[in-house]
Amino acid sequence: MDIPWWRDAVVYEIYVRSFADSSGDGVGDLAGVRERLPYLRDLGVDAVWLTPFYTSPMADGGYDVADHRDVDPLFGTLSDFEALVAAAHDHGLRVIVDIVPNHSSSAHPWFQAALRGEGRERYLFRDRTNNWKSTFGGSAWTRVEDGSYYLHLFAPEQPDFNWRNPEVHGEFLDILRFWLDRGVDGFRIDVAMGLYKAEGLPDIGDQSFKAVSPVWGQPEVHDVYRDWRRVLDGYPGERMAVGEVWTDSLEDLALYVRPDELHQSFNFAWLQAPWSAAAFRKVIDDTLSSVPFATWVLSNHDVVRHRTRYAADDPAAGPARAKAAVLTMLALPGSAYLYQGEELGLPEVTDLPDAARQDPIFYQSNGELPGRDGCRVPIPWTVDPPSHGFSPGAVPPWLPQPAAFAELSVEKQEGDAGSTLEFYRRALACRRDLVRSIPYTLEWLKSPEGVLFFTRGPLICALNCGDRPVRLPEHDEVLLASGPLRGDLLPPDTAAWLRRAS
Ligand code: GLC
């Protein structure tokens, strides 16, 4: 069988608002992405995933889509998008775009019509509410003028579609074709376990919410992905789809990647695992035994950056652990998704002033939850303020960058062999050389407690999550390490790739 491109691909998530601003308004845009494509090619990734750039009032950073077939003026135009796809392909990079099928913006013409009483069955209007909560805090229901309520699992500006209405289904098939016709290589499907809600919208009872949720993971959703798969398969060039599927178990996750459904589904169990060899090993084993094609990820625009997550019990350990974790991830069978800025070792920005925050989670929780702005701070390209090269002009970026970003900027790290950026470049180049020649499978080698050793053909990956240096397994050559080795010893918070003694 030919191996599809996405099976081992390294995909780089671009949170468009925060990547690069070409227009000087302080917000990233598509032309900014295009200008930085050589950076991504040199980094050594295979594809980019662009977060939503569609027409939107930006109540949830663009995940509130008002027109699924156009580009918001904040991000550019449809021709900017077409130019970006063409340039990416010229650089050998594939392009994945985000599709948001669970809800629209309240500014979407369908919802505006619904408010006037037309076509309400495209959304979930009811005379009475149930006890469901919005993922962002507060009730999942908002009252409209005539006294009825509509369901929104996220912000009130994100009304949920009624997927039991075939018109919604048809509309999304058409939206997929619209972007496939413009050359996209795949889709990232937002809230892919949403879409259908249990018939009758029953209250969430005393029974475990997780086990029998009327909200998420209804069986009907799989027929949607079967239809989408047929559309994707109808286009040349191995077009693919990756689901944002939050589930409680990898068995549930596996349902979304059956051969006639989605190609990939993010493995959030890996992202949620604490800094622990035993926890990592369990997720790796469970993943490889439950899904046909593993899809690893450590950070994205919704979670605390992994450099900061891993530092919870030891603030100084974050940078080393983040590098060790990514080197381990890149050695695993399957595809890996990186999030912009992790290659610079960016930490979560935890001290944003309240007035600067934009995430609806912060507002809907009345400031109790910080929200996700801390992982969305614009990328520092150069050392100098005001925007560290993010914007061409003097307009401040849409979220303020901390002074520490100067030292972490691309300009500062490029060419410095000890930098995180150069480490990522070496790791991705080495992976590219190896990945197609080693088996998809993994074997564990005996290792001390707190340490993992696994092999894939001639490659050995060693990770030390313990607190003492350990002897490396027998090998011919050290290919790469996430930090300095001490002779034959692997220090704590360090990973290494070795070539195996033949
Ligand atoms: C997904 C997105 C997140 C967004 C939510 C609602 O989880 O990744 O950023 O807020 O869906 O669309």
Boltz pocket constraint, residues with backbone or C-beta under 6 A from the ligand:
constraints:
  - pocket:
      binder: B
      contacts: [[A, 60], [A, 63], [A, 64], [A, 100], [A, 154], [A, 190], [A, 191], [A, 244], [A, 301], [A, 302]]
      max_distance: 6.0
